[in-house]
Amino acid sequence: MSKEECIELFNNMIRGAPISFQDKLLPMVSEFLTENNIENSEKMINLIVQNPQLIQQTLPEVIDYYCRKFCILSLKQKVNESLLNNFKTILYYE
């Protein structure tokens, strides 16, 4: 997955645009597991394929990984003024 593809995908997630599980999310998670030499990655992918909702639990770590890998920056907006560190990402960029 390229830097530009990641930025486009992450921004589409923020906007709530439809994202293909099979064509976009699954390959991204699979690449993440392979690049990080995660044990039993094939079993994890099979489990995610059988239960697509599980991908939501892995996305924060996967997004963080790709942001560090490609030096992708983000803009954040404070969600609740009374809470510390309560920010929501509003844009990813180079």
Secondary structure by P-SEA (a helix, b strand, c coil): ccaaaaaaaaaaaaacccccccccaaaaaaaaaaaacccaaaaaaaaaaacccccccaaaaaaaaaaaaacccccccccccccccccccccccc
